[in-house]
Amino acid sequence: MPDIQINDKKINQLEVKLFVTSMLLQELLDETDGNTRFKHKLKFHIRGMQCELDKVLSVILNDNELSLFITNAISALEESIDDKLE
């Protein structure tokens, strides 16, 4: 997969997709009611995956432009899912 250019940073598309998907999963779990063992275990594994992704990401995600890009990508993914469910 080709890289994505954001300002002076190049990011691998696959890394972005994995990171965005894990962030959306984390947000959705935060929105669910209750505190079941399943929810706790899933959150634990997602956090672990995010930590490992942080280690392999080709860029550091502390740039405002990059942060906005990630936020917009998460929103687009969630909207895409919502559209398919309607």
Biopython code that builds the backbone (N, CA, C, O; Angstrom):
import numpy as np
from Bio.PDB.StructureBuilder import StructureBuilder

atoms = [
    (1, "MET", "N", (0.839, -1.183, 0.000)),
    (1, "MET", "CA", (0.000, 0.000, 0.000)),
    (1, "MET", "C", (0.880, 1.242, 0.000)),
    (1, "MET", "O", (1.917, 1.284, 0.663)),
    (2, "PRO", "N", (0.461, 2.238, -0.741)),
    (2, "PRO", "CA", (1.263, 3.475, -0.778)),
    (2, "PRO", "C", (1.146, 4.251, 0.532)),
    (2, "PRO", "O", (0.265, 4.002, 1.355)),
    (3, "ASP", "N", (2.055, 5.185, 0.690)),
    (3, "ASP", "CA", (2.059, 6.028, 1.881)),
    (3, "ASP", "C", (1.100, 7.194, 1.708)),
    (3, "ASP", "O", (0.736, 7.558, 0.590)),
    (4, "ILE", "N", (0.695, 7.779, 2.845)),
    (4, "ILE", "CA", (-0.133, 8.981, 2.872)),
    (4, "ILE", "C", (0.772, 10.122, 3.297)),
    (4, "ILE", "O", (1.537, 9.987, 4.252)),
    (5, "GLN", "N", (0.690, 11.246, 2.596)),
    (5, "GLN", "CA", (1.498, 12.415, 2.940)),
    (5, "GLN", "C", (0.643, 13.409, 3.715)),
    (5, "GLN", "O", (-0.388, 13.862, 3.217)),
    (6, "ILE", "N", (1.064, 13.750, 4.933)),
    (6, "ILE", "CA", (0.401, 14.767, 5.753)),
    (6, "ILE", "C", (1.483, 15.731, 6.190)),
    (6, "ILE", "O", (2.355, 15.394, 6.991)),
    (7, "ASN", "N", (1.412, 16.942, 5.648)),
    (7, "ASN", "CA", (2.481, 17.930, 5.847)),
    (7, "ASN", "C", (3.806, 17.313, 5.444)),
    (7, "ASN", "O", (3.964, 16.880, 4.303)),
    (8, "ASP", "N", (4.763, 17.265, 6.363)),
    (8, "ASP", "CA", (6.080, 16.717, 6.053)),
    (8, "ASP", "C", (6.219, 15.248, 6.465)),
    (8, "ASP", "O", (7.317, 14.694, 6.436)),
    (9, "LYS", "N", (5.100, 14.621, 6.849)),
    (9, "LYS", "CA", (5.150, 13.239, 7.329)),
    (9, "LYS", "C", (4.537, 12.281, 6.307)),
    (9, "LYS", "O", (3.512, 12.574, 5.691)),
    (10, "LYS", "N", (5.183, 11.146, 6.148)),
    (10, "LYS", "CA", (4.635, 10.068, 5.327)),
    (10, "LYS", "C", (4.263, 8.928, 6.267)),
    (10, "LYS", "O", (5.044, 8.533, 7.133)),
    (11, "ILE", "N", (3.045, 8.405, 6.073)),
    (11, "ILE", "CA", (2.556, 7.327, 6.926)),
    (11, "ILE", "C", (2.072, 6.190, 6.035)),
    (11, "ILE", "O", (1.443, 6.416, 5.001)),
    (12, "ASN", "N", (2.372, 4.986, 6.448)),
    (12, "ASN", "CA", (1.912, 3.806, 5.735)),
    (12, "ASN", "C", (0.395, 3.678, 5.898)),
    (12, "ASN", "O", (-0.118, 3.779, 7.013)),
    (13, "GLN", "N", (-0.325, 3.456, 4.793)),
    (13, "GLN", "CA", (-1.791, 3.357, 4.835)),
    (13, "GLN", "C", (-2.272, 2.245, 5.756)),
    (13, "GLN", "O", (-3.262, 2.416, 6.467)),
    (14, "LEU", "N", (-1.592, 1.124, 5.751)),
    (14, "LEU", "CA", (-2.000, 0.002, 6.595)),
    (14, "LEU", "C", (-1.894, 0.378, 8.069)),
    (14, "LEU", "O", (-2.771, 0.038, 8.862)),
    (15, "GLU", "N", (-0.819, 1.080, 8.439)),
    (15, "GLU", "CA", (-0.669, 1.532, 9.820)),
    (15, "GLU", "C", (-1.824, 2.440, 10.222)),
    (15, "GLU", "O", (-2.353, 2.329, 11.328)),
    (16, "VAL", "N", (-2.214, 3.338, 9.321)),
    (16, "VAL", "CA", (-3.313, 4.257, 9.608)),
    (16, "VAL", "C", (-4.616, 3.475, 9.792)),
    (16, "VAL", "O", (-5.366, 3.742, 10.731)),
    (17, "LYS", "N", (-4.887, 2.528, 8.920)),
    (17, "LYS", "CA", (-6.118, 1.747, 9.016)),
    (17, "LYS", "C", (-6.184, 0.960, 10.322)),
    (17, "LYS", "O", (-7.226, 0.927, 10.977)),
    (18, "LEU", "N", (-5.087, 0.333, 10.696)),
    (18, "LEU", "CA", (-5.054, -0.426, 11.947)),
    (18, "LEU", "C", (-5.241, 0.486, 13.153)),
    (18, "LEU", "O", (-6.001, 0.164, 14.066)),
    (19, "PHE", "N", (-4.559, 1.609, 13.157)),
    (19, "PHE", "CA", (-4.655, 2.542, 14.282)),
    (19, "PHE", "C", (-6.063, 3.111, 14.400)),
    (19, "PHE", "O", (-6.624, 3.156, 15.494)),
    (20, "VAL", "N", (-6.636, 3.544, 13.283)),
    (20, "VAL", "CA", (-7.978, 4.134, 13.282)),
    (20, "VAL", "C", (-9.009, 3.108, 13.743)),
    (20, "VAL", "O", (-9.896, 3.432, 14.532)),
    (21, "THR", "N", (-8.900, 1.890, 13.260)),
    (21, "THR", "CA", (-9.842, 0.839, 13.645)),
    (21, "THR", "C", (-9.759, 0.546, 15.143)),
    (21, "THR", "O", (-10.785, 0.397, 15.805)),
    (22, "SER", "N", (-8.550, 0.464, 15.670)),
    (22, "SER", "CA", (-8.416, 0.186, 17.103)),
    (22, "SER", "C", (-8.937, 1.352, 17.942)),
    (22, "SER", "O", (-9.517, 1.132, 19.004)),
    (23, "MET", "N", (-8.739, 2.579, 17.485)),
    (23, "MET", "CA", (-9.262, 3.744, 18.213)),
    (23, "MET", "C", (-10.789, 3.735, 18.220)),
    (23, "MET", "O", (-11.412, 4.022, 19.242)),
    (24, "LEU", "N", (-11.394, 3.403, 17.071)),
    (24, "LEU", "CA", (-12.857, 3.345, 17.007)),
    (24, "LEU", "C", (-13.389, 2.241, 17.919)),
    (24, "LEU", "O", (-14.387, 2.440, 18.612)),
    (25, "LEU", "N", (-12.742, 1.096, 17.923)),
    (25, "LEU", "CA", (-13.162, 0.013, 18.820)),
    (25, "LEU", "C", (-13.107, 0.467, 20.280)),
    (25, "LEU", "O", (-14.010, 0.172, 21.062)),
    (26, "GLN", "N", (-12.057, 1.177, 20.635)),
    (26, "GLN", "CA", (-11.919, 1.674, 22.005)),
    (26, "GLN", "C", (-13.052, 2.639, 22.338)),
    (26, "GLN", "O", (-13.637, 2.553, 23.418)),
    (27, "GLU", "N", (-13.367, 3.548, 21.430)),
    (27, "GLU", "CA", (-14.451, 4.509, 21.659)),
    (27, "GLU", "C", (-15.800, 3.812, 21.798)),
    (27, "GLU", "O", (-16.594, 4.160, 22.672)),
    (28, "LEU", "N", (-16.058, 2.831, 20.939)),
    (28, "LEU", "CA", (-17.323, 2.119, 21.003)),
    (28, "LEU", "C", (-17.463, 1.344, 22.311)),
    (28, "LEU", "O", (-18.545, 1.296, 22.897)),
    (29, "LEU", "N", (-16.376, 0.745, 22.762)),
    (29, "LEU", "CA", (-16.416, 0.038, 24.039)),
    (29, "LEU", "C", (-16.678, 1.005, 25.189)),
    (29, "LEU", "O", (-17.389, 0.667, 26.135)),
    (30, "ASP", "N", (-16.110, 2.195, 25.112)),
    (30, "ASP", "CA", (-16.340, 3.202, 26.157)),
    (30, "ASP", "C", (-17.804, 3.616, 26.223)),
    (30, "ASP", "O", (-18.301, 3.996, 27.283)),
    (31, "GLU", "N", (-18.495, 3.542, 25.082)),
    (31, "GLU", "CA", (-19.906, 3.940, 25.017)),
    (31, "GLU", "C", (-20.859, 2.848, 25.501)),
    (31, "GLU", "O", (-22.021, 3.135, 25.790)),
    (32, "THR", "N", (-20.393, 1.610, 25.593)),
    (32, "THR", "CA", (-21.285, 0.519, 25.987)),
    (32, "THR", "C", (-21.565, 0.561, 27.481)),
    (32, "THR", "O", (-20.729, 0.981, 28.280)),
    (33, "ASP", "N", (-22.766, 0.112, 27.834)),
    (33, "ASP", "CA", (-23.174, 0.085, 29.234)),
    (33, "ASP", "C", (-22.582, -1.120, 29.939)),
    (33, "ASP", "O", (-22.230, -2.121, 29.315)),
    (34, "GLY", "N", (-22.482, -1.003, 31.226)),
    (34, "GLY", "CA", (-22.061, -2.129, 32.041)),
    (34, "GLY", "C", (-20.558, -2.306, 32.081)),
    (34, "GLY", "O", (-19.800, -1.597, 31.419)),
    (35, "ASN", "N", (-20.158, -3.276, 32.881)),
    (35, "ASN", "CA", (-18.745, -3.571, 33.037)),
    (35, "ASN", "C", (-18.570, -5.082, 33.086)),
    (35, "ASN", "O", (-18.197, -5.641, 34.118)),
    (36, "THR", "N", (-18.839, -5.731, 31.971)),
    (36, "THR", "CA", (-18.758, -7.183, 31.910)),
    (36, "THR", "C", (-17.303, -7.627, 31.767)),
    (36, "THR", "O", (-16.424, -6.839, 31.418)),
    (37, "ARG", "N", (-17.078, -8.886, 32.040)),
    (37, "ARG", "CA", (-15.734, -9.444, 31.894)),
    (37, "ARG", "C", (-15.292, -9.383, 30.424)),
    (37, "ARG", "O", (-14.130, -9.105, 30.127)),
    (38, "PHE", "N", (-16.235, -9.645, 29.514)),
    (38, "PHE", "CA", (-15.925, -9.589, 28.085)),
    (38, "PHE", "C", (-15.445, -8.196, 27.689)),
    (38, "PHE", "O", (-14.438, -8.049, 26.995)),
    (39, "LYS", "N", (-16.177, -7.172, 28.139)),
    (39, "LYS", "CA", (-15.819, -5.794, 27.811)),
    (39, "LYS", "C", (-14.433, -5.461, 28.373)),
    (39, "LYS", "O", (-13.609, -4.854, 27.689)),
    (40, "HIS", "N", (-14.188, -5.858, 29.606)),
    (40, "HIS", "CA", (-12.897, -5.585, 30.239)),
    (40, "HIS", "C", (-11.755, -6.254, 29.474)),
    (40, "HIS", "O", (-10.731, -5.624, 29.208)),
    (41, "LYS", "N", (-11.932, -7.530, 29.119)),
    (41, "LYS", "CA", (-10.888, -8.253, 28.386)),
    (41, "LYS", "C", (-10.659, -7.653, 27.003)),
    (41, "LYS", "O", (-9.520, -7.535, 26.553)),
    (42, "LEU", "N", (-11.741, -7.276, 26.332)),
    (42, "LEU", "CA", (-11.614, -6.683, 25.008)),
    (42, "LEU", "C", (-10.876, -5.352, 25.072)),
    (42, "LEU", "O", (-10.003, -5.084, 24.247)),
    (43, "LYS", "N", (-11.225, -4.512, 26.057)),
    (43, "LYS", "CA", (-10.532, -3.230, 26.221)),
    (43, "LYS", "C", (-9.045, -3.454, 26.504)),
    (43, "LYS", "O", (-8.194, -2.732, 25.985)),
    (44, "PHE", "N", (-8.741, -4.452, 27.324)),
    (44, "PHE", "CA", (-7.351, -4.765, 27.647)),
    (44, "PHE", "C", (-6.575, -5.115, 26.377)),
    (44, "PHE", "O", (-5.465, -4.623, 26.172)),
    (45, "HIS", "N", (-7.150, -5.956, 25.534)),
    (45, "HIS", "CA", (-6.461, -6.384, 24.318)),
    (45, "HIS", "C", (-6.347, -5.247, 23.298)),
    (45, "HIS", "O", (-5.337, -5.134, 22.603)),
    (46, "ILE", "N", (-7.365, -4.419, 23.212)),
    (46, "ILE", "CA", (-7.306, -3.283, 22.288)),
    (46, "ILE", "C", (-6.232, -2.296, 22.740)),
    (46, "ILE", "O", (-5.467, -1.793, 21.917)),
    (47, "ARG", "N", (-6.170, -2.017, 24.048)),
    (47, "ARG", "CA", (-5.120, -1.122, 24.558)),
    (47, "ARG", "C", (-3.739, -1.703, 24.272)),
    (47, "ARG", "O", (-2.819, -0.976, 23.896)),
    (48, "GLY", "N", (-3.599, -3.000, 24.448)),
    (48, "GLY", "CA", (-2.323, -3.656, 24.144)),
    (48, "GLY", "C", (-1.963, -3.529, 22.679)),
    (48, "GLY", "O", (-0.806, -3.290, 22.331)),
    (49, "MET", "N", (-2.970, -3.691, 21.814)),
    (49, "MET", "CA", (-2.730, -3.550, 20.381)),
    (49, "MET", "C", (-2.314, -2.121, 20.048)),
    (49, "MET", "O", (-1.410, -1.906, 19.241)),
    (50, "GLN", "N", (-2.976, -1.141, 20.673)),
    (50, "GLN", "CA", (-2.621, 0.253, 20.425)),
    (50, "GLN", "C", (-1.194, 0.551, 20.880)),
    (50, "GLN", "O", (-0.469, 1.284, 20.207)),
    (51, "CYS", "N", (-0.794, -0.006, 22.005)),
    (51, "CYS", "CA", (0.579, 0.198, 22.484)),
    (51, "CYS", "C", (1.585, -0.392, 21.505)),
    (51, "CYS", "O", (2.614, 0.221, 21.220)),
    (52, "GLU", "N", (1.290, -1.575, 20.995)),
    (52, "GLU", "CA", (2.182, -2.195, 20.021)),
    (52, "GLU", "C", (2.198, -1.410, 18.712)),
    (52, "GLU", "O", (3.249, -1.276, 18.085)),
    (53, "LEU", "N", (1.047, -0.893, 18.297)),
    (53, "LEU", "CA", (1.004, -0.063, 17.085)),
    (53, "LEU", "C", (1.823, 1.207, 17.266)),
    (53, "LEU", "O", (2.500, 1.651, 16.338)),
    (54, "ASP", "N", (1.764, 1.793, 18.459)),
    (54, "ASP", "CA", (2.563, 2.988, 18.733)),
    (54, "ASP", "C", (4.038, 2.715, 18.519)),
    (54, "ASP", "O", (4.771, 3.594, 18.065)),
    (55, "LYS", "N", (4.486, 1.506, 18.839)),
    (55, "LYS", "CA", (5.896, 1.145, 18.682)),
    (55, "LYS", "C", (6.309, 1.027, 17.218)),
    (55, "LYS", "O", (7.449, 1.327, 16.863)),
    (56, "VAL", "N", (5.375, 0.587, 16.367)),
    (56, "VAL", "CA", (5.740, 0.339, 14.970)),
    (56, "VAL", "C", (5.313, 1.446, 14.014)),
    (56, "VAL", "O", (5.722, 1.453, 12.853)),
    (57, "LEU", "N", (4.498, 2.379, 14.488)),
    (57, "LEU", "CA", (4.087, 3.462, 13.599)),
    (57, "LEU", "C", (5.316, 4.212, 13.107)),
    (57, "LEU", "O", (6.255, 4.454, 13.864)),
    (58, "SER", "N", (5.297, 4.571, 11.845)),
    (58, "SER", "CA", (6.457, 5.216, 11.248)),
    (58, "SER", "C", (6.596, 6.679, 11.660)),
    (58, "SER", "O", (7.644, 7.284, 11.433)),
    (59, "VAL", "N", (5.555, 7.255, 12.261)),
    (59, "VAL", "CA", (5.629, 8.651, 12.718)),
    (59, "VAL", "C", (5.019, 8.763, 14.110)),
    (59, "VAL", "O", (4.256, 7.899, 14.540)),
    (60, "ILE", "N", (5.364, 9.827, 14.795)),
    (60, "ILE", "CA", (4.791, 10.103, 16.107)),
    (60, "ILE", "C", (3.512, 10.902, 15.905)),
    (60, "ILE", "O", (3.483, 11.846, 15.116)),
    (61, "LEU", "N", (2.451, 10.524, 16.619)),
    (61, "LEU", "CA", (1.137, 11.123, 16.400)),
    (61, "LEU", "C", (0.873, 12.327, 17.297)),
    (61, "LEU", "O", (-0.226, 12.456, 17.837)),
    (62, "ASN", "N", (1.844, 13.199, 17.466)),
    (62, "ASN", "CA", (1.630, 14.366, 18.314)),
    (62, "ASN", "C", (1.487, 15.656, 17.517)),
    (62, "ASN", "O", (1.513, 16.741, 18.097)),
    (63, "ASP", "N", (1.340, 15.561, 16.232)),
    (63, "ASP", "CA", (1.184, 16.702, 15.342)),
    (63, "ASP", "C", (-0.305, 17.045, 15.222)),
    (63, "ASP", "O", (-1.123, 16.142, 15.047)),
    (64, "ASN", "N", (-0.671, 18.323, 15.312)),
    (64, "ASN", "CA", (-2.084, 18.723, 15.245)),
    (64, "ASN", "C", (-2.744, 18.319, 13.939)),
    (64, "ASN", "O", (-3.870, 17.821, 13.943)),
    (65, "GLU", "N", (-2.057, 18.528, 12.817)),
    (65, "GLU", "CA", (-2.586, 18.185, 11.501)),
    (65, "GLU", "C", (-2.823, 16.686, 11.406)),
    (65, "GLU", "O", (-3.843, 16.243, 10.879)),
    (66, "LEU", "N", (-1.889, 15.919, 11.911)),
    (66, "LEU", "CA", (-2.000, 14.463, 11.884)),
    (66, "LEU", "C", (-3.111, 13.992, 12.818)),
    (66, "LEU", "O", (-3.860, 13.074, 12.484)),
    (67, "SER", "N", (-3.214, 14.611, 13.969)),
    (67, "SER", "CA", (-4.275, 14.277, 14.913)),
    (67, "SER", "C", (-5.651, 14.541, 14.305)),
    (67, "SER", "O", (-6.565, 13.731, 14.460)),
    (68, "LEU", "N", (-5.796, 15.660, 13.621)),
    (68, "LEU", "CA", (-7.055, 15.982, 12.947)),
    (68, "LEU", "C", (-7.360, 14.963, 11.853)),
    (68, "LEU", "O", (-8.508, 14.552, 11.684)),
    (69, "PHE", "N", (-6.337, 14.559, 11.114)),
    (69, "PHE", "CA", (-6.512, 13.546, 10.073)),
    (69, "PHE", "C", (-7.026, 12.234, 10.664)),
    (69, "PHE", "O", (-7.947, 11.622, 10.122)),
    (70, "ILE", "N", (-6.426, 11.807, 11.777)),
    (70, "ILE", "CA", (-6.836, 10.563, 12.439)),
    (70, "ILE", "C", (-8.272, 10.686, 12.956)),
    (70, "ILE", "O", (-9.072, 9.763, 12.799)),
    (71, "THR", "N", (-8.595, 11.823, 13.571)),
    (71, "THR", "CA", (-9.952, 12.050, 14.080)),
    (71, "THR", "C", (-10.967, 11.993, 12.953)),
    (71, "THR", "O", (-12.029, 11.389, 13.105)),
    (72, "ASN", "N", (-10.653, 12.616, 11.821)),
    (72, "ASN", "CA", (-11.559, 12.594, 10.663)),
    (72, "ASN", "C", (-11.697, 11.186, 10.094)),
    (72, "ASN", "O", (-12.778, 10.795, 9.653)),
    (73, "ALA", "N", (-10.615, 10.434, 10.104)),
    (73, "ALA", "CA", (-10.671, 9.054, 9.600)),
    (73, "ALA", "C", (-11.543, 8.184, 10.502)),
    (73, "ALA", "O", (-12.305, 7.351, 10.013)),
    (74, "ILE", "N", (-11.434, 8.375, 11.815)),
    (74, "ILE", "CA", (-12.277, 7.623, 12.751)),
    (74, "ILE", "C", (-13.744, 7.961, 12.520)),
    (74, "ILE", "O", (-14.593, 7.071, 12.492)),
    (75, "SER", "N", (-14.042, 9.250, 12.354)),
    (75, "SER", "CA", (-15.425, 9.683, 12.106)),
    (75, "SER", "C", (-15.956, 9.096, 10.801)),
    (75, "SER", "O", (-17.104, 8.656, 10.738)),
    (76, "ALA", "N", (-15.131, 9.089, 9.772)),
    (76, "ALA", "CA", (-15.549, 8.550, 8.471)),
    (76, "ALA", "C", (-15.834, 7.052, 8.573)),
    (76, "ALA", "O", (-16.799, 6.562, 7.986)),
    (77, "LEU", "N", (-15.007, 6.330, 9.310)),
    (77, "LEU", "CA", (-15.230, 4.892, 9.491)),
    (77, "LEU", "C", (-16.531, 4.638, 10.238)),
    (77, "LEU", "O", (-17.309, 3.765, 9.854)),
    (78, "GLU", "N", (-16.770, 5.391, 11.293)),
    (78, "GLU", "CA", (-17.997, 5.213, 12.062)),
    (78, "GLU", "C", (-19.223, 5.569, 11.226)),
    (78, "GLU", "O", (-20.237, 4.873, 11.293)),
    (79, "GLU", "N", (-19.146, 6.637, 10.445)),
    (79, "GLU", "CA", (-20.263, 7.019, 9.567)),
    (79, "GLU", "C", (-20.524, 5.956, 8.519)),
    (79, "GLU", "O", (-21.676, 5.665, 8.196)),
    (80, "SER", "N", (-19.459, 5.376, 7.986)),
    (80, "SER", "CA", (-19.600, 4.315, 6.986)),
    (80, "SER", "C", (-20.329, 3.117, 7.578)),
    (80, "SER", "O", (-21.205, 2.540, 6.934)),
    (81, "ILE", "N", (-19.974, 2.744, 8.792)),
    (81, "ILE", "CA", (-20.652, 1.629, 9.462)),
    (81, "ILE", "C", (-22.113, 1.972, 9.719)),
    (81, "ILE", "O", (-23.002, 1.159, 9.463)),
    (82, "ASP", "N", (-22.359, 3.182, 10.227)),
    (82, "ASP", "CA", (-23.735, 3.623, 10.508)),
    (82, "ASP", "C", (-24.588, 3.610, 9.241)),
    (82, "ASP", "O", (-25.747, 3.196, 9.275)),
    (83, "ASP", "N", (-24.014, 4.065, 8.118)),
    (83, "ASP", "CA", (-24.760, 4.085, 6.845)),
    (83, "ASP", "C", (-25.155, 2.672, 6.415)),
    (83, "ASP", "O", (-26.251, 2.462, 5.894)),
    (84, "LYS", "N", (-24.268, 1.714, 6.632)),
    (84, "LYS", "CA", (-24.570, 0.327, 6.238)),
    (84, "LYS", "C", (-25.643, -0.290, 7.137)),
    (84, "LYS", "O", (-26.360, -1.198, 6.718)),
    (85, "LEU", "N", (-25.750, 0.199, 8.361)),
    (85, "LEU", "CA", (-26.725, -0.345, 9.306)),
    (85, "LEU", "C", (-28.118, 0.238, 9.122)),
    (85, "LEU", "O", (-29.091, -0.310, 9.640)),
    (86, "GLU", "N", (-28.226, 1.331, 8.398)),
    (86, "GLU", "CA", (-29.547, 1.961, 8.196)),
    (86, "GLU", "C", (-30.338, 1.278, 7.123)),
    (86, "GLU", "O", (-31.464, 1.683, 6.833)),
]
sb = StructureBuilder()
sb.init_structure("model")
sb.init_model(0)
sb.init_chain("A")
sb.init_seg("    ")
for serial, (resi, resn, name, xyz) in enumerate(atoms, 1):
    if name == "N":
        sb.init_residue(resn, " ", resi, " ")
    sb.init_atom(name, np.array(xyz, "f"), 0.0, 1.0, " ", f" {name:<3s}", serial, name[0])
structure = sb.get_structure()
